[in-house]
Amino acid sequence: MTARSPLGSARGLGSARTGVQQWWLQRVTALALVPLCLWLGVSLIGLTGADHARFSAWVAQPLHAIALLLTLGTAFYHFKIGVDEVIEDYVHAEAAKLGARIANTFGVTIVAAASAFAVLKLAL
């Protein structure tokens, strides 16, 4: 039996604040995605039946290209944070956890870069 209090036993085992930053980033990106996805949805509905030339002309407008890049960047970052949290919660082996987080980072970065390239190719 020990005379230490529960607080004394917990000290030094890590900060309870380590996940707060990720939690806030997840909420902020979700909040940013609400108007961006609404804009994208309304815009795509308006482009229903459009041919490639009309869609390319739409993406070539600076406001649309910038908003599309913001939507893609925010969505991919939101996705990465969410998958990292799932990995942290459910992958218990440290080597597998590290490998999964590295694969997540590279995978999201590659797909985000390819998406940005596609938008920029149409816009420019």
C-alpha positions, 0 to 999 in steps of 0.5 A: 500500500502506498500513501500517494494520492491518485493525483500523485500516482498520475503525475509524470505519466503524460499530459492530458492536453496532448490530444487537445490540439488534434481535437481542435484542428478536427473541429476547425477543419470540419467547420471550414468544410461546411461552407466550402462543401455547400459551395461545391455542391451548389456549383456542381449541381449548376454544372450538371450536364456541362461539357468539358469545355464549360467545366474547364472554363468554370475552373479557370475562374480565379475565385472558383479555382481558389475555392476548389483548392481550399476545399480539397486542401481542407478536406484532405487535412481533415481526413489525415487528422481523422485517420491518424486518430483512428490509428492512435486509438486502434493500432497498439504495436508501436512499429505498426502505428508508426508505419501506418501513420507514415503511410497515411501521411504519404498517401494523403500527400500524394493524392492531395498533390495530384488533386491540386495538380489537376485543378491547376492544370484546368485553371491555368 
